[in-house]
Amino acid sequence: MAIVKKNSRAHKSRNQAVTLEDLRKIFEESGIRLTPQRLEIFKEISRAKDHPSAEILYERLKRRMPTISLDTIYRTLSTFENMGLIRKVHLLYEHARFEPDMVPHHHFICTSCKKIIDFEWPEFDAADLPENIKEFGRIMEQQVELRGLCRECLEKKGNK
């Protein structure tokens, strides 16, 4: 079964980030203004390795931009997601988290500290989906989410 991929413009490869010129072009093509706030939010999320929530981004950005609001960050993240620049990572009973890595990958989520660790699984990505999945509708993307305790939490609890 073919998987329909959402339009993703952010990264051509895991190590190739969007340049400022790329970002300007993407915004221009979308007819949306690249404001200083949008630029700073994009820079911050691009630097982040921890899949930050809107609230975490707000705390980081308000030091540099004291007039920025949490509402601006939420609206900007929504815009970025709609433009295919970032991906929203949903956590059960938690605030959504965001990442700029649009290359297909999977997540390990620590159920204790909520850390999200990216991993690749080429064998899963290449596997054919079961035939009965066609009954559900059209698959837009496939992603594995593993939940458990990260190494740091295991060590804290004395379970290695």
Steps between C-alpha positions, in 0.01 A plus 500: 500500500640842411537760770415859413764732648408844632678780317824546687734781410717526808776246453635307205713287729532458873818714509403770251319789670290766332702811422367850560470542123300174476271621778444837331416325173256260670322791670494705181352208303237456771410868500581530870726766649817380673484718811785531752292295746444219250869500413607478866249224573626303201863549603424383854310190396768417241770511770298294746590136550227438759172527306386812693141590578363848425543583869866400499560704185330796665729476805808486277392779268368754749857562621594627152156635407325623815190613309431162338181330616416135547209551259744617229706187552192273477377671184847495344550130576163427339605701193834316481324165529253591223793610282677167550791658689453317829321197634282480810574210735196411709550362849221347702384734778775752417544815294587440135869520422659612175796406283648635179613159371262414219701197384296189583608357835357351816488594869586340831311687775607466862188454713679645802690813390315544164825515301449426129779319318496474121602176332497353152362158408554441127364145515169623639486786250552258209250239626167455326201585715238231560235485227210564742634849571346612170163464675595784739554755224810666354822486702671841501812398692621216712690555819588281795477633855669290763433581865713395792770624735804675358850399609530796740172420676593133523832592662326732747271215600791255521369284213768460240 
